[in-house]
Amino acid sequence: MYASRLKPILRFGILLLSLAACSKSDDTGTGGTTTTLPDVYKKIYGASAVYVEGTMVVIKCDGVPDHKSPYFQGTAWAATKYEAYNGTNPLWNQNPNRIATTNLTFKIPLNPVKSATSQATPLGSIGVSLNGVPFYNQYAGPSQPLTNEINSFDQYNGHPQQMGGYHYHVEPLYLTAQKGKSALMGFLLDGFPVYGPQENGVNVGNNQLDAYHGHNHATADFPNGIYHYHITGQDPYINGSGFYGVPGTVSQ
């Protein structure tokens, strides 16, 4: 009789454990319990992996662009990806570097928040574009403008640094041609999205953006509204006076 009374209690306990397990695995709220990747991050097609880890979105990529470039000359990709410069800059001057694989791991906040004290962007990767190529800031070196370095940008507005890491300081022309100038271009390390130089087909000017080079309203990807950066054709191009939010990390 005692055993028969225990059976319903055991079954009820097992049911409660099952419900708790399902609740945990299906949790899509904030606070680091999310296991489901929001669809917007699936647009980062150049990544080898994108997944949620605690409160962060992890993005892994090799940094090699999916478009052609003169900087593929003399590399393992030369046969299929080399293309002589055919852009519009009459001052174009190819730098001596060549594109190489740079295995990068970005960890950006899943739920980005405004920083109480803005951090300056570092030299090197400050974010990641949809094709897995890093964004760099508006400087060629410590507080050095891009005045001369900009002449080494290839026809898609990127170039490699000394170790071969290809990157964009300015509008990624291949992406805006493929996705549209109003489209999502990627994310900065603070988790806030980066959009192209237009909104609804109209150019965005620096005077329409704040000190960090962004503003806050609804977008196609974030219909409830979100702070977002815009790429423009004038300095500071992608980001202004540092990260708007609390930045994550990038490692190589």
C-alpha positions as CSV (number, residue, x, y, z in Angstrom):
1,M,0.0,0.0,0.0
2,Y,2.8,2.4,0.9
3,A,4.5,1.7,-2.5
4,S,1.2,2.3,-4.3
5,R,0.9,5.7,-2.6
6,L,4.4,6.6,-3.7
7,K,3.9,6.0,-7.4
8,P,1.6,9.1,-8.0
9,I,4.0,11.2,-6.0
10,L,7.0,10.1,-8.1
11,R,5.1,10.6,-11.3
12,F,4.2,14.1,-10.2
13,G,7.8,14.9,-9.3
14,I,9.1,13.6,-12.7
15,L,6.5,15.8,-14.4
16,L,7.7,18.9,-12.5
17,L,11.3,18.2,-13.4
18,S,10.4,17.8,-17.1
19,L,8.5,21.1,-17.1
20,A,11.5,22.8,-15.5
21,A,13.9,21.4,-18.0
22,C,11.7,22.5,-20.9
23,S,11.3,26.0,-19.4
24,K,15.1,26.4,-19.1
25,S,15.9,25.2,-22.6
26,D,13.1,27.4,-24.2
27,D,14.0,30.6,-22.2
28,T,14.5,33.5,-24.6
29,G,14.4,36.3,-22.0
30,T,17.2,38.6,-20.9
31,G,19.7,38.0,-18.1
32,G,22.0,35.5,-19.8
33,T,19.6,32.5,-19.9
34,T,18.9,32.7,-23.6
35,T,19.9,29.7,-25.7
36,T,18.1,30.8,-28.9
37,L,20.0,33.0,-31.4
38,P,17.9,35.9,-32.6
39,D,17.4,35.8,-36.4
40,V,19.1,39.1,-37.0
41,Y,22.5,37.6,-36.2
42,K,22.0,34.9,-38.8
43,K,22.5,37.6,-41.4
44,I,26.3,37.5,-40.6
45,Y,26.8,35.1,-43.4
46,G,30.6,35.3,-43.4
47,A,30.9,33.7,-40.0
48,S,31.9,30.1,-39.5
49,A,29.9,30.0,-36.3
50,V,27.4,32.3,-34.5
51,Y,25.8,31.3,-31.2
52,V,24.7,32.5,-27.8
53,E,27.0,32.0,-24.8
54,G,25.6,33.3,-21.6
55,T,24.8,37.0,-22.1
56,M,27.0,37.3,-25.2
57,V,26.7,36.5,-28.9
58,V,29.8,34.7,-30.1
59,I,30.8,35.3,-33.8
60,K,33.7,33.4,-35.3
61,C,35.2,34.3,-38.7
62,D,38.5,34.2,-40.6
63,G,38.3,37.8,-41.9
64,V,38.8,36.9,-45.5
65,P,36.5,38.9,-47.8
66,D,34.0,37.1,-50.1
67,H,34.7,39.6,-52.9
68,K,37.8,40.0,-55.1
69,S,40.7,42.4,-54.4
70,P,44.1,43.3,-55.8
71,Y,45.4,42.3,-52.3
72,F,44.8,38.6,-53.1
73,Q,47.8,38.8,-55.5
74,G,50.4,36.2,-54.5
75,T,48.1,34.4,-52.0
76,A,46.5,31.0,-52.0
77,W,43.3,32.6,-53.3
78,A,44.9,34.4,-56.2
79,A,43.5,32.2,-59.0
80,T,39.9,32.8,-58.1
81,K,39.9,36.1,-56.0
82,Y,42.6,38.3,-57.4
83,E,41.2,41.3,-59.3
84,A,43.3,44.3,-60.4
85,Y,42.2,47.7,-59.0
86,N,39.3,49.1,-61.1
87,G,38.0,51.7,-58.7
88,T,37.6,55.4,-59.1
89,N,40.4,56.8,-57.0
90,P,43.1,58.3,-59.3
91,L,45.5,58.4,-56.3
92,W,45.2,54.7,-55.6
93,N,48.4,53.2,-54.4
94,Q,48.5,49.5,-53.3
95,N,50.1,48.9,-50.0
96,P,52.7,46.0,-49.7
97,N,50.5,43.8,-47.5
98,R,48.5,40.7,-48.7
99,I,45.3,39.2,-47.4
100,A,45.8,36.4,-44.9
101,T,43.5,34.4,-42.6
102,T,42.9,36.0,-39.2
103,N,40.8,33.7,-37.0
104,L,38.7,36.1,-34.9
105,T,36.3,35.5,-32.1
106,F,33.9,38.4,-31.4
107,K,31.8,38.3,-28.2
108,I,29.2,41.1,-28.2
109,P,26.4,41.8,-25.8
110,L,23.2,40.0,-26.6
111,N,21.2,42.8,-24.9
112,P,23.3,45.9,-25.5
113,V,23.0,48.8,-23.1
114,K,24.2,52.4,-23.1
115,S,27.5,52.9,-21.3
116,A,27.6,55.3,-18.4
117,T,31.1,56.2,-19.5
118,S,31.9,55.9,-23.2
119,Q,35.1,53.9,-24.1
120,A,37.2,55.0,-27.0
121,T,37.4,52.5,-29.9
122,P,40.8,50.8,-30.1
123,L,43.0,50.5,-33.2
124,G,42.2,47.1,-34.8
125,S,38.8,45.4,-34.9
126,I,35.9,47.5,-33.4
127,G,33.1,45.3,-34.9
128,V,32.2,42.8,-37.6
129,S,30.5,43.1,-40.9
130,L,28.0,40.7,-42.5
131,N,30.7,39.0,-44.6
132,G,33.0,38.4,-41.6
133,V,35.4,41.3,-42.3
134,P,36.2,43.5,-39.3
135,F,35.3,47.2,-39.0
136,Y,38.2,49.5,-38.0
137,N,37.8,53.0,-36.6
138,Q,38.6,56.3,-38.4
139,Y,42.3,56.4,-37.7
140,A,45.3,55.1,-39.6
141,G,47.3,55.1,-36.3
142,P,47.0,56.8,-32.9
143,S,45.0,59.9,-33.7
144,Q,46.2,59.8,-37.3
145,P,43.5,60.5,-39.9
146,L,43.0,58.3,-42.9
147,T,44.1,61.1,-45.3
148,N,46.8,59.1,-46.9
149,E,45.9,55.6,-46.0
150,I,42.5,55.9,-47.7
151,N,44.4,55.9,-51.1
152,S,45.3,52.2,-50.5
153,F,41.7,51.1,-50.1
154,D,40.8,48.7,-52.9
155,Q,37.7,49.0,-55.2
156,Y,35.5,47.6,-52.3
157,N,36.9,50.1,-49.8
158,G,39.0,47.6,-47.8
159,H,42.7,46.8,-47.4
160,P,44.9,44.5,-45.3
161,Q,47.1,45.5,-42.4
162,Q,50.7,44.3,-41.9
163,M,49.7,40.8,-40.7
164,G,47.3,40.4,-43.6
165,G,44.1,41.2,-41.7
166,Y,41.6,42.7,-44.2
167,H,39.3,45.3,-42.9
168,Y,37.0,48.3,-43.6
169,H,37.4,51.8,-42.2
170,V,34.7,53.2,-44.4
171,E,31.6,52.1,-46.4
172,P,32.0,48.4,-47.4
173,L,31.0,49.0,-51.1
174,Y,30.6,45.3,-51.9
175,L,28.1,44.9,-49.1
176,T,26.1,48.0,-49.8
177,A,26.0,47.0,-53.5
178,Q,24.7,43.5,-52.6
179,K,22.4,44.3,-49.7
180,G,21.5,47.9,-50.3
181,K,22.7,51.2,-48.8
182,S,19.9,51.2,-46.1
183,A,20.6,47.6,-45.0
184,L,22.2,46.2,-41.9
185,M,26.0,46.0,-42.4
186,G,27.0,44.4,-39.1
187,F,27.6,45.1,-35.4
188,L,30.1,47.0,-33.3
189,L,31.7,45.4,-30.2
190,D,29.1,47.0,-28.0
191,G,26.3,44.9,-29.7
192,F,24.6,47.9,-31.4
193,P,24.0,47.4,-35.1
194,V,25.7,49.3,-38.0
195,Y,23.6,50.4,-41.0
196,G,24.6,51.7,-44.4
197,P,24.7,55.3,-45.5
198,Q,21.0,55.7,-46.2
199,E,17.6,55.4,-44.5
200,N,14.7,54.6,-46.7
201,G,16.8,55.5,-49.8
202,V,17.8,58.9,-48.4
203,N,21.4,59.7,-47.5
204,V,22.2,60.1,-43.8
205,G,24.5,63.1,-43.0
206,N,26.8,63.4,-40.0
207,N,24.6,66.3,-38.8
208,Q,21.8,63.8,-38.3
209,L,23.8,61.6,-35.9
210,D,25.1,62.1,-32.4
211,A,28.7,62.2,-31.2
212,Y,29.0,58.4,-31.4
213,H,27.7,58.5,-35.0
214,G,24.3,57.0,-34.4
215,H,20.7,57.6,-33.4
216,N,17.8,55.7,-31.9
217,H,14.6,54.6,-33.7
218,A,12.9,51.5,-35.3
219,T,14.6,49.7,-38.1
220,A,13.5,46.8,-40.3
221,D,15.5,44.4,-38.1
222,F,14.5,46.0,-34.8
223,P,10.9,47.2,-35.2
224,N,10.7,48.1,-31.5
225,G,13.5,50.5,-32.0
226,I,17.2,50.4,-31.1
227,Y,20.2,52.6,-31.1
228,H,22.3,52.1,-34.2
229,Y,25.3,53.5,-36.0
230,H,25.3,54.7,-39.6
231,I,28.2,54.6,-42.1
232,T,28.6,58.0,-43.8
233,G,31.0,59.3,-46.5
234,Q,32.7,61.8,-44.2
235,D,34.9,61.3,-41.1
236,P,34.4,59.6,-38.7
237,Y,32.7,57.2,-41.3
238,I,31.5,54.4,-38.9
239,N,31.9,55.5,-35.3
240,G,32.5,58.8,-33.6
241,S,33.6,59.5,-30.0
242,G,33.8,55.9,-28.9
243,F,31.3,53.1,-28.2
244,Y,27.8,54.1,-27.4
245,G,27.4,50.9,-25.4
246,V,29.5,48.7,-23.2
247,P,31.8,46.8,-25.5
248,G,32.4,43.1,-25.6
249,T,35.7,41.6,-26.7
250,V,37.5,40.4,-29.8
251,S,40.3,37.8,-29.7
252,Q,42.6,36.2,-32.3
